[in-house]
């Protein structure tokens, strides 16, 4: 089993930056892919970014060129650097992992609020 603790959310003005962190514990050796999702009020949870165990990244069109996902394999921490934040980025952000056996785990979520 993998346990995830995401943090780093907060209130920021339009154009500002935040860095989210996701610390993994437990059977971290089984993690194959890390990712970030977000859920805005009244909307479905949507995918934001992914990074594989080989370091390959992918981003949703809405955040490409503004967000950067990275991971420190030795420390079992994943990051999401967010720049040029917009009010539309306001959401609860969740970290997510997929294991090599096809299991999925979620963090508890961290609130990001961007004021206009």
N, C-alpha and C positions, 0 to 999 in steps of 0.2 A: 504494500500500500504506500502511496505517496501523499504527503501532506503539504499543502501550499499556504503560504501567508503572504498576501500582497499588501503593499503599503505605499505611501508617498502622495496620495491624493490631497487635494486642497482647493482653495479658492484662488483664482488668478484672473487678471484682467486680460482682455483681448490682446493678442500679440505676445503674451507671456509664455513662460516655459515651466514645465514640471518634469520630474523623473520618477517613474513608478518602479518599484522593486517587487520581486516575487521570490521568496526564499522557499526552497524545497527541502523536505526532510523525509526520512523513511527509506523506501526502496528506490533511491534516486538513480541507481545504476540501470534501472529499467526504462528511464525516460528516453524517448526517441525524439519527440518534437515538443517544443514549448510555444505557447502563443498567448496573445492577448485578445480579449473580446470586450465589448462594451454594450451597455443597455441604457438607453435614454428613457425618460419617463414616457409611458404610453407606447413604447416601441419594442420591437423584438430585439433580442440580443443579436449583435452583429459581430462578425470577425473583423479584427483590426490588423493583426500582424502575426507572423509565424517565423520561428527560427528552428532549423533542424539540428540534430546532433552533429552534423557536418558543417554547420555554420551558414547554411543557405537560408536566405531571408525572403519573405514575400509580404506585400502590404496591400491593404485595401486602397482603391483609387483615391478615396477621400482623405487619406492621411499620407500617401506617398510623398516624399520630399519634405515632409514636416516631422514625421516620427521616425525613430530608429530603434529597432529591437536588437538586443545583444544578450549574451549569456556568459557567465563566468562558471565554467564547468567545475573548476576546482572547489569553488565555494557553493556550488549549486544555487546560484542566484541568477535570475533573469531580470533585465531592465527594459523599460520603455521610455526613451527620451522623447519628449513632446515639445515641439517649438511652434511658434506662430499659432498659438491656440486661438480657436474661434468659439463663439457661443454654441455652435453646432457640435462641438466636441464634448459638451457637458453630458456626463453619463456616469454610471457606475462601471468601473473597469475591473475585469476579472482576468486573472491569469489562469492558464489552462495547460495541462500536459497530456500527451498521449504516450503510452508505454509501448514497448516492443511487442507486447502481447495483446494490444488493442484496447487496453483499459484507458479511461479518461478520468481526470481529476480536475477540480476547480478550486480556486482560492475563494475567500469569503467576499471579495470585492472591496474596492476603494473608490470613494466619491471624488470626481473631478468636476468642478464648477467653474465655468469661464463667464465672467461678467462682461457685458458690453459697455 
